[in-house]
Amino acid sequence: MTTAQKLKVAERVAKRFHYHYEKQAPDYGYKTRKATAVPWSKLPKSNKQLMISSVFRTLLDTDML
């Protein structure tokens, strides 16, 4: 798998993680920031990049990519 393909996988995971995190936060008594409590498509670019990078490194560190 190329680096570009690995980054695409990381982006897909980050997108789903964001969705589930925002959806479940209230169930755990957590209120997320207004700027980030939005669909992935409206999330600030820097937040997206941070999540993609974090997922990418986590998947590499755990030999999942």
C-alpha positions in Angstrom: 0.0 0.0 0.0 1.4 3.4 -0.9 1.7 6.3 1.5 -1.2 8.1 -0.4 -3.4 5.0 0.1 -2.5 4.8 3.7 -3.4 8.4 4.2 -6.8 7.8 2.5 -7.4 5.0 5.0 -6.5 7.3 7.9 -8.8 10.0 6.6 -11.7 7.5 6.4 -11.1 6.4 9.9 -10.7 9.9 11.2 -14.0 10.9 9.5 -15.9 8.1 11.1 -14.2 8.7 14.4 -15.3 12.3 14.3 -18.9 11.3 13.5 -19.1 8.8 16.3 -17.3 11.0 18.8 -19.6 14.0 18.3 -22.7 11.8 18.3 -21.8 10.0 21.5 -20.3 12.9 23.5 -23.6 13.9 25.1 -24.1 10.3 26.3 -21.0 10.7 28.4 -21.9 14.1 29.7 -19.4 15.9 27.4 -20.2 19.0 25.4 -17.9 19.5 22.4 -16.8 22.9 21.2 -19.2 24.6 18.8 -16.5 25.0 16.1 -16.0 21.2 16.0 -19.5 20.0 16.7 -20.2 20.0 13.0 -20.2 17.5 10.1 -16.7 16.5 8.8 -17.3 18.6 5.7 -17.6 21.8 7.8 -14.8 21.0 10.2 -11.9 23.5 10.1 -9.1 22.2 7.9 -6.6 22.3 10.8 -8.8 20.0 12.9 -9.2 17.5 10.0 -5.4 17.5 9.4 -4.7 16.9 13.0 -7.2 14.0 13.2 -5.9 12.4 10.0 -2.3 12.7 11.2 -3.1 11.2 14.6 -5.0 8.3 13.1 -2.3 7.7 10.5 0.5 7.6 13.1 -1.6 5.4 15.4 -2.3 2.9 12.6 1.4 2.9 11.7 2.5 2.5 15.4 0.2 -0.4 15.9 1.2 -2.1 12.6 -2.3 -1.8 11.3 -1.1 -0.1 8.1 
